[in-house]
Amino acid sequence: MHSEVSSVPSEPGDATIAPDTALAELVGDPRFGLDPYPAYKAFLKFPGWVTPSGYQVFSRYDDVARIMRDHEAFGQEGIPYPNFHVLDPPDHTRLRRLVATAFTQRAANRQRDQIVGFVDELLNGVETQGSMDLIKAFALPLPARVGASMLGVPFEDVWQWNEWLWAIGLFRGRTAYLTDGTEADKKAAKDAAAAAADYFRGLIAERRSVEGADIVSALLAAREGTDQLSEDEVLYSLVLILGGSLHTTASQIGNIFRALFEHPEAMSALVADPELVAGVVHEGMRYDGSLQAEYRVARKDAAVGDVEVRAGAPIIVAVGAANRDPIQFADPDAFDIRRANASQHLTFGTGIHRCLGAQLAQTEMLIAVRMLVERLPGLRLAGAPVQHQYDRWRGLQSLPVAWDAA
């Protein structure tokens, strides 16, 4: 499926054009948004290359993992609206400890039956039709229902969230290889985050009056000794949870099924043995993850491998490239649902900023993938997938599917 990149030499000395320039041309090619993996293969040869926007890019698995884990040397890059994910310790440590009380494996297990019920409900509505758009009719509505239930709000509110998230994506949905975004994009993202905050501010006021069994109430009640979250901290924790729970999970479900359709032998194996579902989900996240890149800033002079990084340098860690590093994953361009170390993917991140909702998202995906192939016999691609506009949050806008309806 993927072609080799011939425009970047295997060794820097072979170049007639600077590697930084050649790599920038690759990400500027319209094909990059559709299939970034040939370009990533070239990234791996040049750790620390510098983009036209001024970022140093690191792509090798060990380099990406080290940068993500070493929060003392590599801090979070600020964004133009409040979000505790981009805080550094000690503020991040305190907030994550309090917020994490609502996102344990035990909490995800408690939601399992509810998630099964949501999947049943969605499939009951389409089972006899024989076709649907998997993204619009299933992958987006499932995490939306889970999110609405967690927040204790009407499901219809989700579609307003969807609009806010797409607007927020104008600032950081596209990886800043060539440009750091326009002021108009930053303003749209900031305005959308503010609108989401206003929504949650009203919700917080309601829960202060009448406590419920939802995550808003749980965050308001979260405390350690005399410490608890302020209203603003609850507010922007909810904005973060909203983004993580909706688009990334929906995109990953779509990416997993696209990979299964492109590899019919893997689909046949899963149909024959549904117990392979964990391998399918882990390998799907490694092979084509919904998070392709993260941002950091060097907090002091440091070295990443043989590359010097100066204090203050902005950094992009190319997670999608690290997940295809042949030193970490043998035959990395193969979609191997029995890969022994697939769970070592970095799509959820690693270190203190690892995705807070990883357990819940994984539970949703495991249930969704298994029930789709069990309930929809002969599930197959029924049209051309349509990629959405963001490369950092990689996913599909549309994925037409069909099956053998009873």
N, C-alpha and C positions, 0 to 999 in steps of 0.2 A: 504493500500500500504506500509506504513512504519512500521517497527518492532521496539519494545522497545529495549533499550540497557540495558542488564542485567549485563554487566561487571563492571558498575560503581554504587556504592551503593547510596541509596537515602540520606544517612547522612554520613559525613566524618568519624564518629566514627565506622561505620560498616565495614570499609575497611580493607582488608588484604593486600592491595596494595595501595600506595599513589595515591590520586585522580589525581595529575598532571601526573603521569606515566600512569594511566589507560586512561585518556583523550588523551594523546599523542598516545597511542596504537589505539584509535578509529580513529584519523585523519590519522594514518599511514596505516590503513586498505585500501586495494584497492577499497573497496565498498564506501568509503567516497566521492571520486570524482564523483561517479554516483548518490549517494543519501546522502547528508550530514546531513539531518534533524534528523535522530535518534541520531547522535552524538551531534547535537546542543541541543537536549532535555537534554542530560547529562551536556553540558556546563552550562545550566541555573542554575544547582544546585550548581555550584562552581565558583562564580564570582571572577575574579582576579587570576585564576589559571595560572601557569607559564609554558610556553612551553619549549621544549628542546633547542630552539633557543634563549630563554631569554625574550620573550615577555609576558606581562601580558594580559590575554584575558578577556574581558568583553562582556557579551551576553544579559543581561536583558535589556528590552526596555528602562526603565528609565535611566539605567546606560549608555547605548550607546548614547541616546539622550543628556544626560547631558554632556558627554565627547565631543560630536560633537559640542555642542553649547558653551561650556566654553573654548573659544580660549585663554583666559588668562592663564588658568591652563594647558591646553593640546594643544600643538602646533603641527604643521605638521612635519612629518619625511622627511628628505631630501632624494633625489634620485640622481643617478649618471648622470643626464642630466637636463638641465634647463626646468622648468615647473612652471608657476605662481600659479598653484593649490596648491603647497606645500609651498607657502610663508605664513608668518604670518603678522598680522598688524604691522606697518602701511603700509608696501609695498603692501600687498594683498588688503587692503582697496582701495588704490589708483588705482591699476591695475583693480580690479574687477569693480569699478565704471566706468572706461573708457570703458572696454571691454563690459560691460553689455548693453551699448547703442544699440548694435546690436542684443540683445537677450531678447527683451521684449515680453509680450503677444501680443502686437499690431503687432510686427514683425512676430510672429508665425501665427497670423490671416491673415496677408498679403500673407503668403506662402500657405495658405490652398488650394486655387484653383490649385496652381502648384502641390501640393502633390497629390490631386485628379487626376490630369492629369497624373502624373507618375504612380500611381496605375492602372489607366485605361490602360495605355500603356503596363505595365507589364502583366496585365490580358488578354488583347487583344492577346498577343503573345502566351498564353497557354490555353485559355478558351476551345478550341475545342479538346485539347489533352486528357483531362480526368485524367491526373496525372502530378506530378512534384515533385522535391525536394523543399520543401517550403523554406529552408534556402538558397540554391544556386540560385534558380530561382526567389525568391521574397524578402525574408527578408534581405539579403545582398544588392541586387541591389537597393532597395528602398531608404534607407538612403544614399547609395552611390550616387544616382542621385541627391538627395536633397543637399548633401555636394558639389558635383561638381558644381551644379547650384549656391550655395551660394558663392563659390570661383571663379566662372566664368572660369572654366577650362574644358577641354574635359573629358567626362565620362570615357574614356579608362584609364585615369591616375589613376582612383580609384584602380585598381588592383595592382598597385605598392604600393599605400598606404596600402593596405591589407597586403602585405608582410612585410612592415615596422612595422605595428601594431602587427602582430604575433610575430615578433622578439622582440619588446619592451616588450611584454607579458612574455618573458622568465624570466625577472627580477621580475615583480610584478603581473603577471597573476596567479601565484600559491601563495596562502597565506603562509606566513613564519612560520607555526606552528612548523615544524621539522627542517628546515634549512633556512638560510637567502639568499639562492641562491649561485651559484658558481661564481667565478670571470669570467669564460667564459660566463655565462649567463648575467652578468652585462655588460661585454664588448659588447656582441651582442646587448643588449638593447641600450647602449650608441651609438654604431655605427649606428643603425637603426634610432635613434632620430636625429643623425647628418645628415644622408642622407635625412630624411624628412625636416630638417631645410634648407639644401642646395636647395631642391626643392622650398621651400617657399621663400627663399632668392631671387631666380630668379623671382618668381611671384611678390614679393614686388617691385623689380626694374621695372618690366613691368608696375605695377599700378602707380608708381611714375611718369612714362612718360605719361601714358594714364589712367586717372581715369575712373572707371567703376561703375556699380550699384551693386557691390558685397561686400562681407564682408571684403575682403582685403582692398579695398578702404575705407570702413566704419571705419575700425580700424586705418588706416593711418590718417583719418580725425577726429577721435574722440578726443575731447579736452574738458577741463573744465577750463575756464579762459585761462591762458597761458600754462596750463599743457596739454601735450599730450604724447602718447606712443612713446617710442624710437623704432628704427628698431628691436632691439633684443627682445623687449617686444612684438611687433607685431608678430615677428617670432615664439616665443614659445607659444604665445596665439593660433596661428594657429595650432601648433603641438598638443596642448591640445584639441582644438575644433575638430580636425581630429579624435582623439581617441574616444572622447565622442559621436561624431555624427555617427560613423560607427558601431563598434562592439557591443557596449552596446545596442543600439536600435535594431539591427538585432537579437541579442541574446534574448532580451526581447520579441520580436514578436514570436520567436520560442518557448520560454518558455510558453507564454500565450496559444498558440495552443496545445502544449503538454498537458497542464492542461485541456483544453477543451476536448481533445480526451479521456483523462483518466476519465472525468466526463461527460458522454454523456447527463445527465439530464441538465447540465449547457449549453451545446451546443444547445440542443433542445429549451431551454428557450430563448437563444440569437437569434436563427433563427426565433422563433415565435414573438419576440419583440426586434428588433434591438436597441431600445432606452436603453436597458440594457448594451450597449457597454462600457459606462464609468465605471460601476461597474465591468465589466469583466477586463478592463485594470488595474484599481486600485487593484483589488483582485489578478490579475495575478502578479503584481509587488510585492505584499505582500507575496503571497504564494510561489513564485519561482522567486526571483529577479535576474537580471543579474549582480548586484553588491552585493557580499556576505560579503565583509570585507573591512575595511579601517584601516589606520595606524595613530597613534599619538605618541607624546613624551611628558611626563610630564615636564612642564616648571618650576614647583616648587612642593614642598611636598603638597599632596592633599589627600582627602578621597573620594572614590566612594562607596556610601553606607557604609558598615562596613569595607571596604577594604582600607588599607593604601597604597598609591602610592608615591614612593620617586621621587624627582626631577631627571630627566634624564632617568627614566624608559621608555622603549619602550612598546607600547601598540597596541594590535589588538582589534578593535571593530567588533564583529561578527554580521553584519547587518542582515544576513540571519536568525540567531538565534533570534535576537530581533523581527523580523517580525513574529516569531512563539511563542512569549512569551504569555502564557495563561493569564497572569495578564492584558495585554493590549488588546489581541484579544481572545475572547471566542472561544472555540473549534478550536484552531489555525491550526490544521492539516486538517480541512475541507476547501474545495474550495467553498466558498459561494459568488456568484457574487452579492448578495443583502446585503452583510455585510455593516452595517451602517458606520463603522469607517475604512474601508479599505484604504481610502486615507491618513490615518495617518502612512502608511508604511514609512520606512526610506531608501528605495532603491535609492532615489535621494539625500540622505543625509539630513542634516538640519543645521541651523546656517549659518555662513558667507561662508562656503564652499559648500553649497547646489549646486547641479549641475546647471551650468549656462544655459545649453541647455534644462532644464527640460520641459519647455513649448513647445518647438519645438518637442522634442522626444515624448511627450504625444500626441501632435496633429497628428504626423505621425502614432502612434499606434492606436489611435481612428479611423482614416480614414481607415487604413489598415485592422483592424479586421472587421469593419463593411462591407467594400466593398468585402472582401474575402468571408464572409458567404452569402452575398447577390448575388454575381456574380457566385459563384461556389456551386450549390445546391448539398446537400448530401456530403459536404466536410468531409473527414474522413482519419484516419491513414491508410497507405498502406504498412507499413513495419516497421522494428525496428528503433527507433530514435538512432542516434549515438552522444554521448556526446563528446565535444572537450576536450582538455587536461588541460584547466585552470579551477581551482575551484573558484578562487576569481572573475573572470569574467565568471559567470556560463552561459552556453549556449550549443547549439547543433551544431555539424558539419553537420548533415544531418537529415532531417525530411521528409520522403516520404509520400505524400498525394495523394488521388484520389477523384474524384467527378463525378457526373452524367453529362457527357458532352452532349450537344444538338446534 
